[in-house]
């Protein structure tokens, strides 16, 4: 995991880095290992979630949950 991605992740989601999460993207539930969750200031300035090297945006951060 990139230290930059961890440091750039919104603090309320840092504890989920490396864990399996689920969230909704384009009306579908996505499940994967969280690598980043936060605003992507370089590309589009929207809330982005990256799981398993797949970036998804825009995401409603309230839909992100840990899969237990």
C-alpha positions, 0 to 999 in steps of 0.5 A: 500500500502506498504511504501517499494513499494512506496519508491522503485517505480521509481520517474516518476511513483510515482504519479500513485501509487493507480491509474488505469494504462494500459501497454503492457505485452507479447503482451497484454494490461493489466489494473489494479491499480498500486502498483509498477513500477521499477527495481526489484533488489531482484528477476530479475533486470528487470523493473517490474510493479505490478498491483492488486498484479500481478507482470509483467516483463519485461515491457517497461516503455514507455508503462505505461499510466494512464487510465482516 
